[in-house]
Amino acid sequence: MLSAKDVVVVFETLLASPGMGDSVKVSVNQPRKLILLLVKVIDSGLKNREDGLLAGMDEGTADAIKSIADELLKKAGLTELNEKISLLTQK
């Protein structure tokens, strides 16, 4: 089994392969409830980056992922609802 450091090195190597920096167009046709849950999963993952792959992620990548989640909320018309849910679930 690979150590966490080795996993990060392998992952970074995969991300550096040709074509990985190319932009792709993704069409997401999903119910709003699924979009809201997906954004919550993304937020949770970005807050708890203890996993070997996520621990090695730089802040620029984390910000890019967060902006994708924000765009999903905006396109689904769920930005305000997500903010209110976040207020209700704050500890």
N, C-alpha and C positions, 0 to 999 in steps of 0.2 A: 504494500500500500504506500502511496506517495505521501510525503509530508505536506503540510499546508503551504510551505514555501515552494516546494516543487510544483504543486498544483497551480500556484499563481504564475510561475515561470512558464508552464505549459500553456496556460490560458493566454498569457500575454503573447506568446509565440503564435498561437492561433489567430489572435486579433491583429497581429502584424502581417499576416499572410496577404498576398495580392488580392485586391478586390474588396477587402473588408472595410475600407474607408469609403467605398462607393455608396452614394445615396440610392435608396430604393423607395418606391411608392407602395404604401400599404393601405389597402382599403379595409376598413373595419366596419362590418355591418352586424352589430350585436345589440341586444336589448340594453336599455339604460341601466338596469340593475346590474348587469354583468360589467358594464363600463365602470360603474361606481365601485363594485367589488374589486375589479382589476386595479383601479387607482389605489384602493386601500392596501392591496397586496404589495404594490410597488412602493408606497410610502413606508410600509412596515419593513420591507426588505432594505430600503435605503437607511432607515434608522438603526437597524440591527445588522450591520455588515461584519459579523463575526465569521461567517462562512469563508473558507479559503479563497474562493473565487471573488467574492464581493469585498473581502478585506483589502485586496490589492487594487481596487478600483480608485482612480484618482478623482478629485473633486469635480473636474471638468466633465468627466463621464457621468458622475452622479447628477450634476446639474442638467445635463442633456436628457437623462432619463426622466428627471423630475419635470422638465419642460414638455416631454411627450405626454406624461400623465396629465399635466395641466391642459394641454391641447385636447386630449380626449374628453376631459370634463367640459371644456368650453364648447366643443362641437356637439356634445350630448345635451348641453344646456343644464349641466349639473354643478357648475362652479359654486353657486350660492348654497345649494343644498349640501354639498360636501363641506363647505365652511361651517355651516350650522351643525352638521353631524360631528365635525371635529370639536366644536365648542362643547357639545353635549358629552362627548367621550373623553374629554381632557381629564387627566388625573391630578 
